[in-house]
Structure formats: structure tokens, C-alpha cells
Amino acid sequence: MHDIDELAQSIRSCGNWGVAASIGLMVVHSFLPFLAEVVALANGLIHGMLFGTLVTWIGAMLGAQAAFWAARYFGASFVERHVPAAHRARFDRWTARNGVAALVTMRLIPILAFNLVNYAAGLARVPWWTFTWTTAVGILPLTFLMVAAGDQMKGVPLLLVGALLLGGLLVWTLYSWLRKRLARAD
């Protein structure tokens, strides 16, 4: 396989299984830390802008729902043990005061962890419907942009794509490391 188009064609040849795998990866992302943006880029490359956006959005929504309900069902005692009461109280006050606007804002800011918002909303007793529709609307812009970027990668040599992904992973790792060091310094 020499270019990204051959790889995309290979995945497309899997038919519905390839789509299911992509949706599954987005759901798994709600429980394991990896860059969902890579899946969105791949969906754009493989399925194009419109269908790639739909596949990515469905997977993200299913993952968000799974995390929300896991937090609501299993999380209260875990969070009480691991998240300081002051942080929980601040989040509860903020979401109660700002409600829908707070949730949509959190979804529109890419640096806020998608999964953290899912779990926090489940724990904060945000109403399910409010969580669902604000997530559905709030994740669309970034989802579309990432999928569109993937769609534009058609014809790019596979080695260059690998180098770009590796570079992105290195930047993300460095950012995470610096953020932890700065948090310890406070």
C-alpha cells in the first residue's frame, strides 16, 4: 500500500463492518484515552465529508451516552472518592446557573475534554435530554471540520500521513506532560 487512497479503499471494501468498526472506535474513545480526532480524519478520508461526518457523529453520540449513563449509574461513589468536593460543587453551581449555555459552550471549546464533559454531566445530574441535544449540536462543528480535513487528505502519500499523525501524537504527549508539570507546580 503506497498511498492513503489504497488504504481507504481497503477499509471501504469491508462494507458495513468498516462503518461499525469506526463507530465502535468512537464509543471506545469514551472509556480509553486516544485521539478521537484521528478517527474523524480517517472517516473523512474513507467516507467523504457527509457520510464521514454522520459516522463520526453517531459514534461520538453513542460514546457520550455510554459515558453519561456509566457516570450516572456507577460514578457517584467513585467521583466522591477521587474528585475534591470543591471541584464538584463548582461544576454543579456553574451548570445550574448557566444550564444549556454552559453545556453548549463546553462542547464548542475543543480544549475541553469531550469525555470529561460526558462524565461530569452524568454526575452533575444534568437532565438527559439537555445533555443529549447540547452534545448533538455542540460537537457538530469540530466533527465536521476534522472529517473535512480527512477528506482533503485523499491522494497524500501514506508515509506523509503517518509522519503527520506521529507528529500530532508527539505534540499531544508534550502538551499533556507540560500540563501535568504545571498543575504540580501550582
N, C-alpha and C positions, 0 to 999 in steps of 0.2 A: 504494500500500500504506500503510494508516494505522495498523495495529496489528500486533503481533507474531504474532497468530494467523494473519493473512493470509500473512505471510512463512513461517511454519511449514507451512501448508497447501501453499504453492507448492513448498517443498522436499520435502514428503511426496509430492507428485504425481510426483516423479522416480522413485519406487519404489526398487528396489534400487540404482540409480545414486546416489541421495542417501545411502543407507546406506554404499555403497562409498566415496563421497567423504569421509564423516565418518571412517570407519576409516582411509582414506588420510591425512587430515589428522593423525590421532593418530600414524601412523607417521612422517610428515614431521617432526612435532614432535621426534622423537628426533635429528634432524640439523640443524634450523633453530630458532633461539630465538624462540618465541612462546608465549603463554599457552595451554596446553592446557586450562586451566580454562574458557576461553571456548567451546571445542568441547564440553566436558562440559555446560556450561549450555545450549548450543544443542541438544545431543542430548536433554536433559531436556525442553526446550520442544517439540521436534519429535516425539519418540518416546515421551514419558512416562517415568516412573521406571524401570520394569523393563526395557523394551526399550532405553531410552536408556542405562541402566547397562551392559547387555550390549554394546551397540555401542561405547561408550566403553572398556570394559574390554578387549574384543577388540583394538581399535586400539592401546591402550596396551601390551598384552602383545606384539603383533606388533612395535611400535616398540622395546620393551625388548629383545626377542630380536635384532632387527636391530642395535641399538647394541652389545649384548653381543658378538655374533659379529664385528662390524666391529672392535671393540676387540681382541678375541682374535686376529683374523686380521691386521689392518693396524697395530694400535696400539702394539705394544711399542716399536719404534724411535722413533715419534713422541713417545710419552709420555716415554721416556728423555731425549729432547732438550728437552722443554718442562716437565716436572714434576720439581721437585727430588727427588733420591734420598731425602732425609729424609721428604718427604711420602708417597712411595710406600711406603717401609719402614714408616712409622707406620700407614698404612692396612692393609698386609699383616699386620702384627702384630695390629692390632685385629680384623680379620676372622678371623684364625686362632685368636685367643684366644676370641672371642665367637661366631664362626660364625653359626649360624642366628639367634640372638637379635639379633646386630648387623644382619643384613640386614633382618629384620622391623622392627626399631626404625627403621632408616633410611627404610624405606617409610612408616612411620606418622607421621613428622615432616614436616609439609608444607613447612617452610622449607628442607629439604634438596633440592637439585635432583634431580629424577627422572632426568634424563639422565646426570648426573654419577655417580649410583649405578650405572646401567647400564654405563657405560664402565669405571668403577673395578672393578666385579665381573668384567668380562671380562679386564681387565688383571691383576687380583689372582689369577687362576686359581681363582676360586670355582667349585665344581662346577656344571655346567649345571643339573642337576635342583634343586639347592639354590637357585640363583638364580631358577629358574622358579617354584617353588612359593612361595617367600617373596615374590616380586613379586606373584604372583597373589593371595595372601591380603592382603599388606600394602597394596596400592593400592585394595582394595575399599571401605574406609570413606570415604576422601576422594572417591573416584569417585562413590559413592552420594550423598554429601552435595551435591556440585556438580551432579549430574544432578537431584536432588530440588529444589535451588534453581531450576534452569532450568525444571522442571515447574511450579513455583509462579509463573512469570512470565507464564503464559497470561493474555491479556486486558490486559496492560500496554501502554500506548501505545509505538509503535516509537521515537518521539523520546526518551522517558524511558529506554528500554533503551540507545539509542545514547549518551545522556549518561552513564549509569552505566558503560558499557564504556569510554568515553573517560576518565572519572574514574579508573577502575581502572587504565587504561594509564598515566595521569599519575602515580598513586601508585607503581606498579611502576617507572616510569622514575626517579622521585625516589629511591626506595629503592635501586635499582641504582647510581645516581650517588653517593649517600651512602656506600654500602658500599665502592665503589671509592676514594673520597676517604679514608675511614677506614683502608682497607688500605694506602694510600700513606703515611699519617701514621705507621704503625707501624714 
